[in-house]
Amino acid sequence: MSAIFKEHGGERTTSGKWWMSRIAIYSALLLWTIICLFPIYWTFTTSFKLAPDVMRGNMVPWWDFTPRWKGWESIGLSPRLIGEVSTVREEFLKRFWNSTIISVTASLLAVVLGSLAAYGLSRFSYRFGFMRNSDISFFFLSQMILPPVVLALPFLVLYKSLALLDTRIGLILLYTLMVLPIVIWIMRDQFQGIPIELEEAALVDGLGIWGAFMRIVLPIALPGMVAAFILSLVLCWNEYFFAALLTATNSTTLPVMVASQTGSQGINWWSMAALSAAAILPLIVVAIFLERYIIKGMAAGAVK
């Protein structure tokens, strides 16, 4: 009888430890979720505040403060002004369109070029002086270590001589170079996780190297490519330094407009928050629609 009680007592102890561990894990995840989402919450709520509410640090709508459309009115996107002509709204839409064209084009170019480079590094052996495949891969990644400010003067002089200042094509080329190392590194791991036997079977069936890449490898690596595209899109969309340095009027992007909400009277927090919220929304929508590809791309590197 005592053995039975000990057995049941051991089961209860094990079950209690399991529940305690689950509670601790989910509590930590919940805390981390709150920490990650709080800046977004603060941005959206601040866009509906008046100046006194911002200064007092009121946080909960309809509890600490009454939401107003002051921030959205400052960029012409409030319900009252949406049907009227607004110079500020036109400027916002121009910057938004610039950011969209530049970020999407640069990300697509980086994914295409980076995927081809990564495929070559994962399937063929290269030798460039003393450098081998691993050295070449690290060389690409090492470009991320270089601070952007070091490249400011060279790019300024180069773009001035090539008449690329304040042009979309100038930022597209620069952003493509900026995110290309990350795409190469991500896609190299993706291609290395695909068995080479699949391509060999395709070659035996009569496909060439390009045919095997397009019809066999590319569909399998598509989730990783989408994940790399989203990461590149976020980096390009949020880039401020080069956009402020190399543009003036025609090709200025949203981050530059957000940073311009400062003046002699201080920072217009409500306007800056409304602009930031409008800039965040497209990325949230893209992430929601492509979530399954992001998860597949992240999991692909973990189950090689």
N, C-alpha and C positions, 0 to 999 in steps of 0.2 A: 504493500500500500504506500509506504514512504517513497518507494522508487517512482510510483505513478505521480505523486505530488511533486517530486523533484523534477520529473519530466515536464509536467504542465507548468511548473514554476519557471523552468528554463525557457519554455516556449514563450511565456509571457514576457520574460526579460528580453529575449531576442526581438520579439515584436515591439516592445517599448523602445529599444535602441533603434530599431528600423524607423519607427515613427519620429523619434527625436532627430535622427539624421535627416529625414525628409523635411521636417519643419525647419531645421537649420539651413538646409540648402535653399529651400524656396524663400525663406526670409532673406537670405543673402541676395538671391536673384531679384526679389522684389525691391530691396533697398537699392541695388545697382540700377534697376529700371527707373526708379524715381530719380536717382542722381543723373542718369543720362537724359531723361525726358524733361527735367526741370528747366533747363535753358530754353527749350522750345515753348514750354508752358509760360515762362516769364515773358518771352518775346511776344506771344500772341495776346496775353493779358495786358501787357504794357501798351500795345497798339490801341487799346480801348480806354486808356486812362487819360485824365487831365493832369496838368502839371502838379498840383498839390498831392494827388494820389501817388504819382511817381516819387515825389520827394519823401513822402511818409512811408513808402515801401509797402503800400497795401497790396495784397496778393490774391484775395478770394473775391471774384466778381459777385455782386449783389449781397455781399456780406461786409467786406471792407470798403467797397466803392461801387458806384453805379456806372456800368459801362457806357462810354460815349464813342462817337465815331470821329473824334478829333484827329487821331493819327491817320485814318483812312481818308478823311477829308483833305488832309495836307498833300496827298498824292492823287486826289481826284477820283478815288475808288469807293466812296461812301454811297449808300443808296440814294441820298439826296442829290448828289452831283453826277451820278453815273450817266444820266441822260443829257448832261450839259457839256458844252465845249470846255475843255480844261487843258491849258498849256503844260501843266505839271504832269497830267496823266499821259499826254502825248510823249513827253520826254521819258517818262517811266516805261511806256510801251516800246519806245525806241531802244532804250537800254536793255530791256527784257529780250527783245528780238535779237539784238547784238549778242547777248550772252547765250541765247539758244543756238544761233547759227554757229558761233565760234566754238562753243563747248561740244555740241553734237558732232560737228565736222571733225574737230581735232580728236575726239574720242574714237570715232569710226576709223580715221586714218591710223591712229595709234594701234587699234586692235588688229587691223588688216596687216600693217607692217610688222607689228610685234608678233603676231601669230606666225607669219612666215619665218621671221628670224628665230623664234622659239622652236619651230618645227625643225629647222635646220640644225640647231644646237642639240636637239634631243635625238636626232636620227643619223647625223653624219659627224665625222671627225674632222676638225679644222686645226690648222696650225698656222699661226701668224707670229713669226719670230719665235720667241720663247713661250708664247701664249698658246694654251690649248682651250678646249671647250669650257672647262670650269673657270679658267682665267678670263675668258671672254665674257662669260655670264656675270662674273663678279665685276668686271669692268663696267658693264651696263648698269648694274645695281649701284656701283660706287658713284655714279653721276648724281645720285640723289643726296649724297653727302655734301656736295658743293653748295654753299649758301647762295641764294639768288642774288644778293646784293653784289657779289663778286662779278657777276655777269652783266650788271647794269650798264656800265660804261661801254664794254665791247658791243653789246647789242644795240645800244643807243647810236653809236657811231656807224655800225653796220647797217642798221635800218634806215638811218638818214642817207647814207650813200646809195641804198637800193630803193629809196622812195617808198619804204614800207611803214613809215611812222603814221599812226592814226589810221590804219587800215585793218580790215577784218582778216585778210590773208596773212598779214604779219603776225597777228596773235594766234591764228590757227597753226601756222608753222611752228611758232615758239611753244605753244601748248602741246603740240604733238611730240616735240622733242622732250618736253618736260615729263610727260606721263609714259613715254615709250619704254623706259627701263622697267617700270612696274609691270606693264603688260607683258614684256618679254619674260620676266621672272615668273609671273603667275602662269603663263601659257606653257612655259618650258616644263613646269611640274605637271601640268595637265597632260601634255603629250607623252611625257615619260610614264604616266600611269596607264597609257593605252598599250596593250600588248602589240608588239611588232609583228606577231604571227598573223594578225588580221590583215595587215598591209601585204605581207608576203603571200597570203592566200589570194588577195585581190590581184597581185601581180601575176600569179600563176593563172588566174582566170582571164588574163589579157588586158587588164588595166595598166596604164602607165603610172609613174610616180604622182603626177598631178591628178590623175583620175582616182587613185587610191586616197590621196589627200582630200579631195573634194567630196567623194562619195562614201568613204569609210571613216576617216579620221575626223573630218570636220563635224559631222552630225554628233559624234560621241563627245567631242570637245566643246560643243555649243554652250552648255551651261557655264563652263569656265570662261568662255569668251564673253558671255553676257555679264558675268560677275566682274570681269576685267573692264568691260565697257562702263558699267555703273560706277566703279571706283574711279575710272578716268574722268567720267562726266562730273562727279562730285568735286574732284580736284580742280578741273578746269573751270567749273561754274563758280567756285569759291575763290579763285586766284585773284589777288588784288594788286600785288607789287608791280608786276610787269604791265598790267592793264592801266594802272595809274601813271606809269613811267612812259609808256610807248603810245598812249592815246590822249586825245585832247577833247574832241567834240564828236566826230563822226562814228567812232568805234568804241566809245566808252561803254563799259559793262556795268551790271547791277552793283557789284561790290564797291565800285568807285562812287556810284550814286549814294549808296548807303553811308559810306564814310564821309560824304560831303555834308551830312546833316549836322554840321557844327558851325558855329559862328561866334561873333563877339559877345553874344548874349548867353553862350553856353551850348549845350547839346540838346537838340530837339528829340528827346527820347521817344516820344509817341510817334513822330515821323520816321525815325530810324527803326523803331520796332515794326511799324506797318510795312516799310520797305523790306525789312528782313523777313517778315512773315510771308510776304508775297514772293520773295526769292526762295524761301524754303519749300513752299507748297508744291512746285513742280517736281522737286526731288522726292518728296514724300509720295506723290502720285506714281512716279516711275518705280520707286522701290516697292510699292504695294502691288503693282501690276506684274513686276518681274521678280517677285519674292521667291517663287518656286525655282527659278533659274539661279538665283543667288544661293539658295540652300544647296542645290545640286552642285554648283560650282565650288562651294566651300567643303562639301562632303567628299567631293571627288579626290581631293588631295589627301584625305584622311584614311581612305580605304584602299590604298594601292596594294 
